[in-house]
């Protein structure tokens, strides 16, 4: 299965091939600060992430272990990847439907903001 995705302005366009993990919703402070809310992301093997356009893609070292990819034109929050890892998390909202994905897990719920509640049946972890 191939799913396409992009940022809002189209400066970054990509395709995901192969198997994707169901969506994990991360409520940590970093994800909230980079997205304005929690982040919902799938994950794909690096070999199955095909970049069709990356002229506006920039990477930000957000911690000692990972970096985040975003569009430097429209500000789209696109990717998260661990240094030296073999997979990239892809923000699910950047994917063109239908995706066939569902939220399977909430993580870092101890850090979630106070303006929303979690009522779905997905698993909930205080941390990761």
PyMOL CGO cylinders between C-alpha atoms (Angstrom):
from pymol import cmd
from pymol.cgo import CYLINDER

trace = [
    CYLINDER, 0.00, 0.00, 0.00, 1.24, 3.51, -0.81, 0.3, 1, 1, 1, 1, 1, 1,
    CYLINDER, 1.24, 3.51, -0.81, -0.06, 6.63, 0.94, 0.3, 1, 1, 1, 1, 1, 1,
    CYLINDER, -0.06, 6.63, 0.94, 0.93, 10.13, -0.12, 0.3, 1, 1, 1, 1, 1, 1,
    CYLINDER, 0.93, 10.13, -0.12, 1.33, 13.15, 2.10, 0.3, 1, 1, 1, 1, 1, 1,
    CYLINDER, 1.33, 13.15, 2.10, 2.53, 16.73, 2.14, 0.3, 1, 1, 1, 1, 1, 1,
    CYLINDER, 2.53, 16.73, 2.14, 2.76, 19.94, 4.08, 0.3, 1, 1, 1, 1, 1, 1,
    CYLINDER, 2.76, 19.94, 4.08, 0.14, 22.67, 3.60, 0.3, 1, 1, 1, 1, 1, 1,
    CYLINDER, 0.14, 22.67, 3.60, 2.04, 24.60, 0.90, 0.3, 1, 1, 1, 1, 1, 1,
    CYLINDER, 2.04, 24.60, 0.90, 3.27, 21.51, -0.96, 0.3, 1, 1, 1, 1, 1, 1,
    CYLINDER, 3.27, 21.51, -0.96, 6.97, 22.32, -0.56, 0.3, 1, 1, 1, 1, 1, 1,
    CYLINDER, 6.97, 22.32, -0.56, 7.37, 18.91, 1.09, 0.3, 1, 1, 1, 1, 1, 1,
    CYLINDER, 7.37, 18.91, 1.09, 5.72, 15.95, -0.62, 0.3, 1, 1, 1, 1, 1, 1,
    CYLINDER, 5.72, 15.95, -0.62, 6.30, 12.30, 0.18, 0.3, 1, 1, 1, 1, 1, 1,
    CYLINDER, 6.30, 12.30, 0.18, 5.00, 8.76, -0.17, 0.3, 1, 1, 1, 1, 1, 1,
    CYLINDER, 5.00, 8.76, -0.17, 4.87, 6.00, 2.42, 0.3, 1, 1, 1, 1, 1, 1,
    CYLINDER, 4.87, 6.00, 2.42, 5.22, 2.45, 1.10, 0.3, 1, 1, 1, 1, 1, 1,
    CYLINDER, 5.22, 2.45, 1.10, 4.74, -0.78, 2.99, 0.3, 1, 1, 1, 1, 1, 1,
    CYLINDER, 4.74, -0.78, 2.99, 3.38, -1.37, 6.45, 0.3, 1, 1, 1, 1, 1, 1,
    CYLINDER, 3.38, -1.37, 6.45, 2.51, 1.52, 8.74, 0.3, 1, 1, 1, 1, 1, 1,
    CYLINDER, 2.51, 1.52, 8.74, 2.03, 1.42, 12.48, 0.3, 1, 1, 1, 1, 1, 1,
    CYLINDER, 2.03, 1.42, 12.48, -1.37, 2.52, 13.73, 0.3, 1, 1, 1, 1, 1, 1,
    CYLINDER, -1.37, 2.52, 13.73, -1.38, 6.04, 15.11, 0.3, 1, 1, 1, 1, 1, 1,
    CYLINDER, -1.38, 6.04, 15.11, 0.15, 6.93, 18.46, 0.3, 1, 1, 1, 1, 1, 1,
    CYLINDER, 0.15, 6.93, 18.46, -1.05, 10.18, 20.00, 0.3, 1, 1, 1, 1, 1, 1,
    CYLINDER, -1.05, 10.18, 20.00, 1.71, 11.86, 21.98, 0.3, 1, 1, 1, 1, 1, 1,
    CYLINDER, 1.71, 11.86, 21.98, 0.76, 14.42, 24.61, 0.3, 1, 1, 1, 1, 1, 1,
    CYLINDER, 0.76, 14.42, 24.61, 4.29, 15.35, 25.75, 0.3, 1, 1, 1, 1, 1, 1,
    CYLINDER, 4.29, 15.35, 25.75, 5.27, 19.00, 26.16, 0.3, 1, 1, 1, 1, 1, 1,
    CYLINDER, 5.27, 19.00, 26.16, 7.54, 18.97, 23.09, 0.3, 1, 1, 1, 1, 1, 1,
    CYLINDER, 7.54, 18.97, 23.09, 4.82, 17.61, 20.81, 0.3, 1, 1, 1, 1, 1, 1,
    CYLINDER, 4.82, 17.61, 20.81, 2.31, 20.10, 22.20, 0.3, 1, 1, 1, 1, 1, 1,
    CYLINDER, 2.31, 20.10, 22.20, 4.72, 23.00, 21.62, 0.3, 1, 1, 1, 1, 1, 1,
    CYLINDER, 4.72, 23.00, 21.62, 5.56, 21.97, 18.04, 0.3, 1, 1, 1, 1, 1, 1,
    CYLINDER, 5.56, 21.97, 18.04, 1.97, 21.31, 16.97, 0.3, 1, 1, 1, 1, 1, 1,
    CYLINDER, 1.97, 21.31, 16.97, -0.24, 23.51, 19.14, 0.3, 1, 1, 1, 1, 1, 1,
    CYLINDER, -0.24, 23.51, 19.14, -1.96, 20.39, 20.47, 0.3, 1, 1, 1, 1, 1, 1,
    CYLINDER, -1.96, 20.39, 20.47, -1.02, 16.74, 20.81, 0.3, 1, 1, 1, 1, 1, 1,
    CYLINDER, -1.02, 16.74, 20.81, 0.65, 14.94, 17.91, 0.3, 1, 1, 1, 1, 1, 1,
    CYLINDER, 0.65, 14.94, 17.91, -0.89, 11.95, 16.16, 0.3, 1, 1, 1, 1, 1, 1,
    CYLINDER, -0.89, 11.95, 16.16, 1.71, 10.00, 14.20, 0.3, 1, 1, 1, 1, 1, 1,
    CYLINDER, 1.71, 10.00, 14.20, 2.18, 6.77, 12.33, 0.3, 1, 1, 1, 1, 1, 1,
    CYLINDER, 2.18, 6.77, 12.33, 5.62, 5.27, 11.75, 0.3, 1, 1, 1, 1, 1, 1,
    CYLINDER, 5.62, 5.27, 11.75, 7.30, 3.95, 8.63, 0.3, 1, 1, 1, 1, 1, 1,
    CYLINDER, 7.30, 3.95, 8.63, 10.63, 2.30, 7.91, 0.3, 1, 1, 1, 1, 1, 1,
    CYLINDER, 10.63, 2.30, 7.91, 13.12, 4.86, 6.56, 0.3, 1, 1, 1, 1, 1, 1,
    CYLINDER, 13.12, 4.86, 6.56, 13.51, 2.78, 3.41, 0.3, 1, 1, 1, 1, 1, 1,
    CYLINDER, 13.51, 2.78, 3.41, 9.75, 3.10, 2.81, 0.3, 1, 1, 1, 1, 1, 1,
    CYLINDER, 9.75, 3.10, 2.81, 9.66, 6.91, 3.14, 0.3, 1, 1, 1, 1, 1, 1,
    CYLINDER, 9.66, 6.91, 3.14, 10.08, 8.33, -0.36, 0.3, 1, 1, 1, 1, 1, 1,
    CYLINDER, 10.08, 8.33, -0.36, 10.59, 12.09, -0.68, 0.3, 1, 1, 1, 1, 1, 1,
    CYLINDER, 10.59, 12.09, -0.68, 9.06, 13.54, -3.86, 0.3, 1, 1, 1, 1, 1, 1,
    CYLINDER, 9.06, 13.54, -3.86, 9.83, 17.16, -2.92, 0.3, 1, 1, 1, 1, 1, 1,
    CYLINDER, 9.83, 17.16, -2.92, 11.81, 18.42, 0.04, 0.3, 1, 1, 1, 1, 1, 1,
    CYLINDER, 11.81, 18.42, 0.04, 12.80, 21.91, -1.05, 0.3, 1, 1, 1, 1, 1, 1,
    CYLINDER, 12.80, 21.91, -1.05, 11.35, 23.48, 2.12, 0.3, 1, 1, 1, 1, 1, 1,
    CYLINDER, 11.35, 23.48, 2.12, 12.09, 20.63, 4.55, 0.3, 1, 1, 1, 1, 1, 1,
    CYLINDER, 12.09, 20.63, 4.55, 14.17, 21.62, 7.58, 0.3, 1, 1, 1, 1, 1, 1,
    CYLINDER, 14.17, 21.62, 7.58, 15.23, 19.49, 10.53, 0.3, 1, 1, 1, 1, 1, 1,
    CYLINDER, 15.23, 19.49, 10.53, 15.31, 20.78, 14.10, 0.3, 1, 1, 1, 1, 1, 1,
    CYLINDER, 15.31, 20.78, 14.10, 17.31, 18.98, 16.81, 0.3, 1, 1, 1, 1, 1, 1,
    CYLINDER, 17.31, 18.98, 16.81, 14.62, 18.92, 19.50, 0.3, 1, 1, 1, 1, 1, 1,
    CYLINDER, 14.62, 18.92, 19.50, 16.52, 16.82, 22.05, 0.3, 1, 1, 1, 1, 1, 1,
    CYLINDER, 16.52, 16.82, 22.05, 19.71, 14.84, 22.53, 0.3, 1, 1, 1, 1, 1, 1,
    CYLINDER, 19.71, 14.84, 22.53, 18.08, 11.79, 20.92, 0.3, 1, 1, 1, 1, 1, 1,
    CYLINDER, 18.08, 11.79, 20.92, 15.80, 13.05, 18.15, 0.3, 1, 1, 1, 1, 1, 1,
    CYLINDER, 15.80, 13.05, 18.15, 14.98, 15.67, 15.55, 0.3, 1, 1, 1, 1, 1, 1,
    CYLINDER, 14.98, 15.67, 15.55, 11.79, 16.98, 13.98, 0.3, 1, 1, 1, 1, 1, 1,
    CYLINDER, 11.79, 16.98, 13.98, 11.16, 17.74, 10.32, 0.3, 1, 1, 1, 1, 1, 1,
    CYLINDER, 11.16, 17.74, 10.32, 9.02, 20.70, 9.35, 0.3, 1, 1, 1, 1, 1, 1,
    CYLINDER, 9.02, 20.70, 9.35, 8.31, 22.93, 6.35, 0.3, 1, 1, 1, 1, 1, 1,
    CYLINDER, 8.31, 22.93, 6.35, 10.17, 26.22, 6.63, 0.3, 1, 1, 1, 1, 1, 1,
    CYLINDER, 10.17, 26.22, 6.63, 7.56, 27.98, 4.45, 0.3, 1, 1, 1, 1, 1, 1,
    CYLINDER, 7.56, 27.98, 4.45, 4.15, 27.00, 5.88, 0.3, 1, 1, 1, 1, 1, 1,
    CYLINDER, 4.15, 27.00, 5.88, 5.41, 25.67, 9.24, 0.3, 1, 1, 1, 1, 1, 1,
    CYLINDER, 5.41, 25.67, 9.24, 3.89, 22.21, 8.74, 0.3, 1, 1, 1, 1, 1, 1,
    CYLINDER, 3.89, 22.21, 8.74, 4.92, 19.73, 11.45, 0.3, 1, 1, 1, 1, 1, 1,
    CYLINDER, 4.92, 19.73, 11.45, 5.79, 16.60, 9.44, 0.3, 1, 1, 1, 1, 1, 1,
    CYLINDER, 5.79, 16.60, 9.44, 8.29, 14.15, 10.94, 0.3, 1, 1, 1, 1, 1, 1,
    CYLINDER, 8.29, 14.15, 10.94, 10.01, 12.93, 14.10, 0.3, 1, 1, 1, 1, 1, 1,
    CYLINDER, 10.01, 12.93, 14.10, 13.00, 10.62, 14.03, 0.3, 1, 1, 1, 1, 1, 1,
    CYLINDER, 13.00, 10.62, 14.03, 15.47, 9.23, 16.53, 0.3, 1, 1, 1, 1, 1, 1,
    CYLINDER, 15.47, 9.23, 16.53, 19.14, 9.74, 15.66, 0.3, 1, 1, 1, 1, 1, 1,
    CYLINDER, 19.14, 9.74, 15.66, 20.51, 6.49, 14.22, 0.3, 1, 1, 1, 1, 1, 1,
    CYLINDER, 20.51, 6.49, 14.22, 17.04, 4.92, 14.09, 0.3, 1, 1, 1, 1, 1, 1,
    CYLINDER, 17.04, 4.92, 14.09, 15.63, 2.93, 11.19, 0.3, 1, 1, 1, 1, 1, 1,
    CYLINDER, 15.63, 2.93, 11.19, 12.12, 4.46, 11.20, 0.3, 1, 1, 1, 1, 1, 1,
    CYLINDER, 12.12, 4.46, 11.20, 10.48, 7.89, 10.99, 0.3, 1, 1, 1, 1, 1, 1,
    CYLINDER, 10.48, 7.89, 10.99, 7.29, 8.99, 12.67, 0.3, 1, 1, 1, 1, 1, 1,
    CYLINDER, 7.29, 8.99, 12.67, 5.01, 10.81, 10.24, 0.3, 1, 1, 1, 1, 1, 1,
    CYLINDER, 5.01, 10.81, 10.24, 2.29, 13.15, 11.43, 0.3, 1, 1, 1, 1, 1, 1,
    CYLINDER, 2.29, 13.15, 11.43, -0.96, 11.43, 10.48, 0.3, 1, 1, 1, 1, 1, 1,
    CYLINDER, -0.96, 11.43, 10.48, -2.72, 14.69, 9.59, 0.3, 1, 1, 1, 1, 1, 1,
    CYLINDER, -2.72, 14.69, 9.59, -0.27, 15.24, 6.73, 0.3, 1, 1, 1, 1, 1, 1,
    CYLINDER, -0.27, 15.24, 6.73, -1.42, 12.06, 4.97, 0.3, 1, 1, 1, 1, 1, 1,
    CYLINDER, -1.42, 12.06, 4.97, -3.97, 12.07, 2.17, 0.3, 1, 1, 1, 1, 1, 1,
    CYLINDER, -3.97, 12.07, 2.17, -7.02, 9.93, 3.03, 0.3, 1, 1, 1, 1, 1, 1,
    CYLINDER, -7.02, 9.93, 3.03, -8.01, 7.22, 2.99, 0.3, 1, 1, 1, 1, 1, 1,
    CYLINDER, -8.01, 7.22, 2.99, -5.27, 5.98, 5.32, 0.3, 1, 1, 1, 1, 1, 1,
    CYLINDER, -5.27, 5.98, 5.32, -6.96, 3.01, 7.00, 0.3, 1, 1, 1, 1, 1, 1,
    CYLINDER, -6.96, 3.01, 7.00, -5.21, 4.03, 10.25, 0.3, 1, 1, 1, 1, 1, 1,
    CYLINDER, -5.21, 4.03, 10.25, -6.68, 4.43, 13.73, 0.3, 1, 1, 1, 1, 1, 1,
    CYLINDER, -6.68, 4.43, 13.73, -5.43, 5.76, 17.05, 0.3, 1, 1, 1, 1, 1, 1,
    CYLINDER, -5.43, 5.76, 17.05, -4.09, 2.76, 18.94, 0.3, 1, 1, 1, 1, 1, 1,
    CYLINDER, -4.09, 2.76, 18.94, -2.26, 4.39, 21.85, 0.3, 1, 1, 1, 1, 1, 1,
    CYLINDER, -2.26, 4.39, 21.85, -1.97, 7.64, 23.80, 0.3, 1, 1, 1, 1, 1, 1,
    CYLINDER, -1.97, 7.64, 23.80, 1.43, 8.33, 25.37, 0.3, 1, 1, 1, 1, 1, 1,
    CYLINDER, 1.43, 8.33, 25.37, 2.69, 10.90, 27.87, 0.3, 1, 1, 1, 1, 1, 1,
    CYLINDER, 2.69, 10.90, 27.87, -0.85, 11.48, 29.11, 0.3, 1, 1, 1, 1, 1, 1,
    CYLINDER, -0.85, 11.48, 29.11, 0.64, 12.74, 32.39, 0.3, 1, 1, 1, 1, 1, 1,
    CYLINDER, 0.64, 12.74, 32.39, 1.84, 15.78, 30.40, 0.3, 1, 1, 1, 1, 1, 1,
    CYLINDER, 1.84, 15.78, 30.40, -1.37, 16.44, 28.45, 0.3, 1, 1, 1, 1, 1, 1,
    CYLINDER, -1.37, 16.44, 28.45, -2.94, 19.87, 28.62, 0.3, 1, 1, 1, 1, 1, 1,
    CYLINDER, -2.94, 19.87, 28.62, -6.04, 20.57, 30.68, 0.3, 1, 1, 1, 1, 1, 1,
    CYLINDER, -6.04, 20.57, 30.68, -8.38, 21.78, 27.92, 0.3, 1, 1, 1, 1, 1, 1,
    CYLINDER, -8.38, 21.78, 27.92, -9.31, 18.31, 26.61, 0.3, 1, 1, 1, 1, 1, 1,
    CYLINDER, -9.31, 18.31, 26.61, -10.14, 14.83, 27.85, 0.3, 1, 1, 1, 1, 1, 1,
    CYLINDER, -10.14, 14.83, 27.85, -9.46, 11.40, 26.39, 0.3, 1, 1, 1, 1, 1, 1,
    CYLINDER, -9.46, 11.40, 26.39, -12.62, 9.36, 25.96, 0.3, 1, 1, 1, 1, 1, 1,
    CYLINDER, -12.62, 9.36, 25.96, -11.64, 6.83, 23.28, 0.3, 1, 1, 1, 1, 1, 1,
    CYLINDER, -11.64, 6.83, 23.28, -10.81, 3.18, 23.88, 0.3, 1, 1, 1, 1, 1, 1,
    CYLINDER, -10.81, 3.18, 23.88, -7.15, 3.45, 22.87, 0.3, 1, 1, 1, 1, 1, 1,
    CYLINDER, -7.15, 3.45, 22.87, -4.54, 2.52, 25.47, 0.3, 1, 1, 1, 1, 1, 1,
    CYLINDER, -4.54, 2.52, 25.47, -3.19, 5.30, 27.66, 0.3, 1, 1, 1, 1, 1, 1,
    CYLINDER, -3.19, 5.30, 27.66, 0.33, 5.44, 29.09, 0.3, 1, 1, 1, 1, 1, 1,
    CYLINDER, 0.33, 5.44, 29.09, 1.53, 8.02, 31.64, 0.3, 1, 1, 1, 1, 1, 1,
    CYLINDER, 1.53, 8.02, 31.64, 4.92, 8.05, 29.84, 0.3, 1, 1, 1, 1, 1, 1,
    CYLINDER, 4.92, 8.05, 29.84, 6.32, 6.06, 26.93, 0.3, 1, 1, 1, 1, 1, 1,
]
cmd.load_cgo(trace, "trace")
